[in-house]
């Protein structure tokens, strides 16, 4: 579709895992892949060149937060998100649908759209499917997400059914406005989002409704919102096999190494989450020896490297003891370095998973990685 393509190169014999290539006007990425989150136009504490060195190929930004500050018109005048973020690779913008869930206490939803209370100045901010498409058009990302309703309680069937109906109705409006705005002809691909809470039949019904629209890719939303790992896994299992095999499948807001394996085995291709960056800023490092709390006194004076099996270039010359000091002293450099390490760890894990899918030994890699990295120190 005009600059966008997705090709599956191979599958794994013991699961539905697949490796592929997602191509956009700003470059391609090998899948499965992880996308770092840059909510306000920056991945916190990380320079773009360091993001690339850590292994990032595609990054995210948030439609609602950039609308509030500095505003899409300013981003457009400053050259669009790629110039604004100083990033020449692919960019995805989410739609604000997750904020319907996360900002439920300061938002009002109706069948036409959502009114948010601005977290900047308290003013009312109105989002409709058409407005969201226009904002993302001006931001200029490669992939833009449909405006959806992520229900507050994924276990409330009546609420989830209403959110499904609203999501499907809004998607039709998003598709119409996206096409009016130029669609893929202007270098923007629209992804639809599947909802359905913890209910298999509602997930399947949502897949059917969303896939009535011929789009570049499809996402699974409304997971990792308090429903528990087993329910999340069931939701992914219900939806993923029904999504088109020739389009990228994106699981939104997930996750951790175990989440990645669970979803990749179901056939998911793309992931995003704040986990590696948020944990990094809070002195939590993902390593092959387990998750390390660098504020823990046991690391004081330790002259070992953080992770001999996954050594981020950014940490060359820094021992655990130095990182521990920086984090305990609340020095900015500490959070920056641990963030970069976590991103490198996540991207290296994805590379290992792609290799394991190619070699047909994903199950063995899962056993090895989870036995190593799920401990705490």
Buried (B, 14 or more C-beta within 10 A) or exposed (E): BBBBBBEBEEBBEEBBBBBBBBBBBBEBBBBBBBBBBBBEBBBBBBEBEBBBBBBBBBBBBBBBBBBBEBEBEEBBEEEBBBEBBEBEBBBBBBBBBBBBBEBBEBBEBEEBBBBBBBBEEEEEBEBBBBBBBBBBBBBBBBBBBBBBBBBBBBBBBEBBBBBBBBBBBBBBBBBEBBEEBEBBEEBBBBBBBBBBBBBBEBBBBBBEBBBEBEBBBBBBBBBBBEBEEEBBBBBBBBBBBBBBEEBBBBBBBBBBBBBBBBBBBBBBBBBBBBBBBBBBBBBBBBBBBEBBBBBBEEBEEBEEBBBEEBBBEBBEEBBBBBBBBBBBEEEEBBBBBBBBBBBBBBBBBBBBBBEBBBEBBBBEBBEBBBEBBEEEE
